[in-house]
Amino acid sequence: MSATTEFDTIAAIATPPGEGGISIIRVSGEDAIGIVNHLYKGKNLDQVDSHTINYGHILDVETKSVVDEVMVSVMRAPKTYTKEDVVEVNCHGGLVATNEILQLILSQGARMAEPGEFTKRAFLNGRLDLSQAEAVMDLIRAKTDRSMKVALNQLDGSLSRLIKNLRQDILEVLAQVEVNIDYPEYDDVETLTTNLLKEKATEVRQSIDQLLKTAKQGKVLRDGLATAIVGRPNVGKSSLLNHLLHEDKAIVTDVAGTTRDVIEEFVNVRGVPLKLVDTAGIRDTDDKVEKIGVERSRQAINTADLIMVVINASEPLIEEDKELLRLTADKKRLVILNKTDLPRQVSDEDLAEWAQPEDIIGTSVLTNSGLDQLEERIADMFFNEGIESNQNNVMVTNARHIGLLKQAENALDDVLHGIEAGMPVDLVQIDMTRCWSYLGEITGDSYQDELLDQLFSQFCVGK
């Protein structure tokens, strides 16, 4: 986006495409109210109070014909999402009316918003920092109540406040170091300055380390947990998938090889977003199509964060079961003994060499037995301490933030190593400043235009 067009009045449809009760066209910029007012038949929008919604009609100015009956919200700067004048036209849901109103607004001098441009303006105008802007997208994409709670926490500024406090602590130390170097009052100023840097570097590193400890859980909440359901044919994999999804997504028959491809679905299990993968039964087969499905199942095992190995408890373990247990031995997994409503043929002793007792769960999808225990075990495996237990109620979910925190931590390690090696204070100070700069990239206090373009291009057009 060029500098000459960066603060043009922009417009976009803010609601999902398709039929619905209402559609909303959002307009932001200096001319937003005037542009919509020119198309609007009702009260004079230039004279209505801010943050009011007004009934009227949108007209085609050339034909003077009514396009749609609308409610128009007027919100004046600076108390808006973008800190600019914002108008939202609420029309009847549907592609034709919505697009026609948008085209009329564009014909009056607004331009089409780029992806994420409304939120980008909120950032550039100082309403949100960069971590809060990214939390907006996390909130939109939240798959569970837990992930929504973490996104709301970040949108509220919890991460921003922590990062800014750390940067302020570093800045105060750097200023004190400068004073000590330029205006020494004591003979041992070098020792005092070095101790000050060491103490603050250790303190800030501990805080960053606490944040990074939440990164694994945070990434699960943001991106979902890739979970492969594997097993030989006809042991109940698809039935288990259907139960977790609460719908009949996968075909369930007693014919081996029914599932020939990998089925992927997101599901909320006790607040943990699982990206469930129902795989083809792994077995030797001459069927070309099924053989491709089996190979994809093996690939799913290699890339999964969690594997559910489903075994038919009503039949003795066979070599195919043992091969699956071997393949997944070094993975985070659960062993599901399904069909426990039938006489059991697999004993705990049979599985003792393959899995820990707490990772073996007996289920019957037919009678819904053991499925609550399964869901509880999944939640415990990844959130056994809970979101609220981490320091300052802050969780890191964003890969960009995680990378910058690790770089900041490395810079602090360089500070401490430099002090131990007896390096001059002014050289050690450079590494401390590097840490301060990396933390600033998280909140957007320091950034490059290319970073903004890349980040906001991931947003939908109307946001």
C-alpha positions in Angstrom: 0.0 0.0 0.0 1.5 3.4 -1.0 1.8 6.2 1.5 -0.5 8.5 -0.6 -3.4 6.0 -0.2 -2.8 4.8 3.3 -5.5 6.9 4.9 -8.1 7.0 2.1 -11.7 6.3 3.1 -12.0 2.5 2.8 -15.0 0.1 2.6 -15.6 -3.6 2.7 -18.3 -6.2 3.6 -17.7 -7.1 7.3 -20.0 -10.2 7.4 -19.5 -13.6 5.8 -20.7 -14.0 2.2 -24.0 -15.8 1.5 -27.5 -15.5 2.7 -28.3 -14.3 6.2 -30.5 -12.1 8.4 -28.3 -9.0 7.8 -25.1 -8.0 6.0 -22.9 -5.2 7.2 -20.8 -2.9 5.0 -18.1 -1.1 7.0 -16.7 2.3 5.9 -13.8 4.1 7.7 -12.0 7.3 7.0 -12.4 11.1 6.9 -15.1 11.0 4.2 -17.0 8.0 5.6 -20.1 9.9 6.9 -20.3 12.1 3.8 -20.0 9.3 1.3 -22.8 7.2 2.9 -24.9 10.3 3.6 -24.9 11.0 -0.2 -26.6 7.6 -0.8 -28.8 7.6 2.3 -32.5 8.7 2.5 -33.4 9.5 6.1 -31.9 11.8 8.7 -28.9 13.9 7.8 -26.1 11.7 8.9 -23.8 14.8 9.3 -26.1 16.0 12.1 -26.9 12.8 14.0 -25.2 12.0 17.3 -22.2 9.7 17.4 -22.8 6.1 18.2 -26.4 6.1 17.0 -28.2 3.8 14.6 -30.5 5.3 12.1 -33.4 3.9 10.0 -33.6 4.8 6.3 -33.0 3.6 2.7 -30.0 3.4 0.4 -30.7 5.0 -3.0 -29.0 4.6 -6.4 -28.1 8.3 -7.0 -28.3 7.9 -10.8 -31.7 6.2 -11.0 -33.1 7.5 -7.7 -34.4 4.0 -7.0 -34.3 2.3 -3.6 -31.7 -0.4 -3.3 -32.5 -1.6 0.2 -34.1 -0.7 3.5 -31.2 -0.2 6.0 -30.1 0.7 9.5 -27.0 2.9 9.5 -24.6 3.2 12.5 -22.6 6.4 12.7 -19.5 6.4 15.0 -17.3 9.5 15.0 -13.6 9.6 15.7 -11.7 8.9 17.9 -13.9 6.5 19.8 -14.1 3.9 17.1 -12.3 0.7 16.2 -10.0 2.5 13.7 -10.0 5.9 15.6 -11.4 7.3 12.4 -15.0 8.1 11.5 -16.8 4.8 10.9 -20.1 4.1 9.3 -21.7 0.6 9.2 -24.6 0.0 6.8 -26.8 -2.9 8.0 -28.8 -4.2 5.0 -30.7 -7.4 4.3 -28.5 -10.4 4.1 -27.8 -11.7 0.6 -25.2 -11.3 -2.1 -27.1 -9.0 -4.5 -28.2 -6.1 -2.2 -24.9 -6.2 -0.2 -22.7 -6.0 -3.2 -24.8 -3.3 -4.9 -24.5 -1.1 -1.8 -20.8 -1.7 -1.6 -20.4 -0.7 -5.2 -22.4 2.5 -4.7 -20.2 3.4 -1.8 -17.0 2.8 -3.8 -18.5 4.9 -6.7 -18.7 7.8 -4.3 -14.9 7.9 -3.6 -14.2 5.2 -1.1 -11.8 2.4 -2.1 -11.9 -1.3 -1.4 -10.2 -2.2 1.9 -7.3 -4.5 1.8 -7.3 -7.7 4.0 -7.0 -6.6 7.6 -6.8 -2.9 6.8 -9.3 -1.8 9.4 -7.3 -3.5 12.1 -4.1 -2.2 10.6 -5.5 1.3 10.9 -6.4 0.6 14.5 -2.7 -0.3 15.1 -1.3 2.7 13.1 -3.6 5.1 14.9 -2.5 3.8 18.3 -5.7 2.1 19.4 -4.1 -1.4 19.5 -0.5 -2.5 19.6 0.7 -5.3 17.3 0.2 -8.2 19.8 -3.4 -7.0 20.4 -4.0 -6.7 16.6 -2.9 -10.3 16.2 -5.2 -11.3 19.1 -8.1 -10.1 17.0 -7.4 -12.8 14.4 -6.9 -15.4 17.1 -10.3 -14.4 18.6 -11.9 -14.8 15.2 -10.3 -18.2 14.6 -10.7 -19.5 18.2 -11.9 -23.1 18.2 -12.7 -23.6 21.9 -13.8 -21.6 24.9 -10.2 -21.9 26.2 -8.6 -20.5 23.1 -11.2 -17.7 23.0 -10.4 -16.8 26.6 -6.6 -16.6 25.9 -7.3 -14.4 22.8 -9.5 -12.1 24.8 -6.9 -11.9 27.4 -4.3 -10.8 24.8 -6.7 -8.4 23.2 -7.3 -6.8 26.6 -3.5 -6.1 26.7 -2.3 -8.7 29.2 0.7 -9.7 27.1 1.3 -6.1 26.0 1.5 -4.9 29.6 3.9 -7.6 30.6 6.2 -6.9 27.6 6.1 -3.2 28.1 6.9 -3.5 31.8 9.9 -5.7 30.9 11.1 -3.2 28.3 10.7 -0.3 30.9 12.8 -2.3 33.4 15.5 -2.8 30.8 15.4 0.9 29.7 15.8 2.1 33.3 18.9 -0.1 33.8 20.4 1.0 30.4 19.8 4.7 31.5 21.5 4.0 34.9 24.4 2.3 33.1 24.9 5.3 30.9 24.9 7.6 33.9 27.4 5.4 35.8 29.7 5.4 32.7 29.5 9.1 31.9 29.4 10.5 35.5 31.3 8.0 37.8 31.1 9.0 41.5 32.8 5.9 42.9 36.0 4.1 42.2 34.2 0.8 41.9 31.6 2.1 39.4 32.5 -0.7 36.9 31.6 -3.4 39.5 28.4 -1.6 40.5 27.3 -1.3 36.9 28.2 -4.9 36.0 26.2 -6.2 39.1 23.2 -4.0 38.1 23.2 -5.4 34.5 23.6 -9.0 35.8 20.8 -8.7 38.3 18.3 -7.2 35.8 19.3 -9.6 33.0 18.7 -12.5 35.3 15.3 -11.1 36.5 14.1 -10.4 32.9 15.3 -13.8 31.7 13.3 -15.6 34.4 10.1 -13.7 33.3 10.7 -14.6 29.6 11.4 -18.2 30.6 8.0 -18.3 32.4 6.3 -17.0 29.3 8.0 -19.5 27.1 6.9 -22.4 29.3 3.3 -21.5 28.3 4.2 -21.6 24.6 3.5 -25.3 24.0 0.0 -25.1 25.5 -0.6 -21.8 23.8 0.3 -23.1 20.4 -2.1 -26.1 20.9 -4.9 -23.6 21.8 -4.2 -21.5 18.7 -3.5 -24.1 16.1 -5.2 -27.2 17.4 -3.6 -30.5 18.3 -3.0 -32.8 15.3 -4.5 -36.1 16.5 -4.4 -39.2 14.4 -6.8 -42.1 15.1 -5.0 -45.2 13.9 -5.6 -49.0 14.0 -6.1 -52.0 11.9 -9.4 -52.2 9.9 -12.8 -52.5 11.6 -11.6 -51.8 15.2 -13.9 -48.8 15.7 -11.8 -45.8 14.5 -14.6 -44.1 12.5 -17.1 -44.8 15.3 -14.8 -43.0 17.7 -14.4 -40.1 15.4 -18.2 -39.8 15.0 -18.6 -39.8 18.7 -16.1 -37.0 19.3 -17.6 -35.0 16.5 -21.2 -35.7 17.6 -22.1 -36.4 14.0 -21.9 -39.2 11.5 -19.0 -37.8 9.5 -17.2 -41.1 8.7 -18.9 -44.2 7.2 -19.1 -47.0 9.7 -19.5 -50.6 8.3 -18.2 -54.0 9.2 -16.4 -54.1 5.8 -12.6 -53.8 6.2 -11.1 -50.9 4.1 -14.2 -48.7 4.1 -12.2 -45.6 5.1 -9.8 -45.2 2.2 -8.7 -41.6 2.8 -7.7 -39.4 5.7 -10.7 -37.5 7.2 -9.8 -34.3 9.1 -12.1 -32.4 11.4 -11.7 -30.0 14.4 -13.4 -30.9 17.6 -13.5 -29.4 21.1 -12.5 -31.9 23.8 -12.7 -30.3 27.3 -11.4 -27.0 25.9 -8.6 -28.7 23.9 -9.0 -28.1 20.1 -8.2 -31.4 18.4 -7.6 -31.6 14.7 -8.9 -35.2 14.4 -7.6 -37.3 11.6 -9.4 -40.6 10.9 -7.1 -42.8 8.9 -7.5 -45.8 6.8 -6.9 -49.0 8.6 -3.3 -50.0 8.3 -2.9 -53.5 6.8 -1.4 -55.2 3.8 -3.7 -54.9 0.8 -3.7 -55.3 -3.0 -6.4 -52.7 -3.5 -4.5 -49.7 -5.1 -6.9 -47.0 -3.7 -6.8 -48.5 -0.2 -3.0 -48.9 -0.4 -2.7 -45.1 -1.0 -4.9 -44.5 2.1 -2.7 -46.8 4.2 0.4 -44.9 3.2 -1.3 -41.6 4.1 -2.1 -43.2 7.5 1.6 -43.8 8.1 2.3 -40.2 7.2 -0.3 -39.0 9.6 1.4 -40.9 12.4 4.7 -39.1 11.7 3.2 -35.6 11.8 0.6 -36.1 14.7 1.0 -34.4 18.1 -1.2 -37.1 19.6 -2.0 -40.6 18.4 -4.9 -42.7 19.5 -4.1 -46.3 18.8 -7.5 -48.2 18.6 -7.4 -51.9 19.4 -10.3 -54.4 19.4 -10.5 -55.6 23.0 -12.7 -58.5 22.0 -9.9 -60.1 19.9 -6.4 -61.2 20.9 -3.6 -58.9 19.9 -2.3 -59.7 16.4 0.9 -58.7 14.6 -0.8 -55.7 13.0 -1.7 -54.3 16.4 1.8 -54.9 17.7 3.3 -53.2 14.6 1.2 -50.1 15.3 2.2 -50.1 18.9 5.9 -50.3 17.8 5.4 -47.5 15.2 4.0 -45.1 17.8 6.2 -46.1 20.8 8.1 -42.8 20.8 5.0 -40.6 20.2 2.6 -39.0 22.7 -0.2 -41.5 22.5 -3.2 -43.2 24.1 -4.1 -46.8 23.6 -7.9 -47.2 23.2 -9.2 -50.7 24.0 -12.5 -50.5 22.1 -15.5 -52.9 22.1 -15.3 -53.6 25.9 -19.0 -54.4 25.8 -17.9 -57.7 24.3 -16.0 -60.5 26.1 -12.5 -59.1 26.6 -9.6 -61.0 24.9 -6.8 -58.4 25.5 -5.5 -58.3 29.0 -3.5 -55.6 30.8 -0.6 -58.0 30.8 -0.7 -58.2 27.0 -0.2 -54.4 26.8 2.2 -54.0 29.7 5.3 -54.0 27.4 3.7 -51.5 25.0 2.1 -48.8 27.1 1.8 -47.3 30.6 -1.4 -48.2 32.5 -2.5 -44.5 32.6 -2.4 -44.3 28.8 -4.6 -47.4 28.3 -8.3 -46.6 28.2 -11.1 -49.1 27.8 -14.1 -47.8 25.7 -17.2 -49.0 24.0 -18.5 -46.5 21.5 -21.6 -48.6 21.1 -22.6 -48.2 24.8 -20.7 -44.8 25.3 -18.6 -46.5 28.0 -15.2 -44.9 28.9 -15.5 -42.0 26.5 -15.7 -39.4 29.3 -12.6 -40.9 30.8 -10.9 -40.6 27.4 -11.8 -36.9 27.0 -10.6 -36.2 30.5 -7.3 -37.9 29.9 -6.7 -35.9 26.7 -7.3 -32.6 28.6 -5.0 -33.7 31.4 -2.2 -34.6 29.1 -2.0 -31.0 27.7 -3.6 -28.8 30.3 -2.9 -30.5 33.6 -2.0 -27.2 35.2 -4.7 -25.1 33.7 -4.5 -21.7 32.0 -4.9 -19.7 35.2 -1.8 -21.2 36.8 0.8 -19.4 34.6 2.5 -16.2 35.8 0.5 -13.0 35.3 -2.4 -15.0 33.6 -0.5 -14.6 30.3 -0.1 -17.3 27.7 2.0 -17.1 24.5 0.2 -18.5 21.5 1.7 -16.8 18.5 4.8 -18.4 16.7 6.1 -14.9 15.9 6.0 -13.9 19.6 7.6 -17.2 20.6 10.5 -16.7 18.2 11.1 -13.1 19.4 11.0 -14.2 23.0 13.6 -16.8 22.3 15.8 -14.2 20.6 15.4 -11.9 23.6 16.4 -14.8 25.9 19.5 -15.5 23.8 20.4 -11.8 24.0 20.2 -12.0 27.8 22.3 -15.1 27.8 24.9 -13.1 25.9 24.7 -10.4 28.5 25.4 -12.9 31.3 28.1 -14.7 29.4 29.8 -11.4 28.6 29.8 -10.4 32.2 31.3 -13.8 33.3 34.0 -13.4 30.6 34.8 -9.9 31.9 33.8 -8.0 28.8 33.6 -4.2 29.0 30.3 -2.8 30.2 29.6 -0.9 27.0 29.8 -4.1 24.9 27.5 -6.0 27.3 25.1 -3.1 27.1 24.7 -3.7 23.4 23.3 -7.2 24.0 20.9 -5.7 26.7 19.7 -3.2 24.1 19.2 -6.1 21.6 16.8 -7.8 24.1 14.9 -4.5 24.5 14.5 -4.2 20.7 13.3 -7.8 20.3 10.6 -7.3 22.9 9.6 -4.2 21.1 8.9 -6.1 18.0 6.2 -8.1 19.8 4.1 -5.1 20.6 5.1 -3.2 17.5 7.1 -0.5 19.2 9.7 -1.4 16.6 8.6 -2.9 13.3 9.2 -3.0 9.5 6.5 -2.1 7.0 7.0 -5.6 5.3 6.1 -7.2 8.7 2.8 -5.3 8.9 1.9 -6.1 5.3 2.6 -9.8 5.9 0.7 -9.9 9.2 -2.5 -8.1 8.2 -2.7 -9.9 4.8 -3.8 -12.9 6.8 -7.0 -11.2 8.0 -10.3 -11.2 6.2 -11.1 -8.2 4.0 -13.8 -6.7 6.4 -11.6 -6.8 9.5 
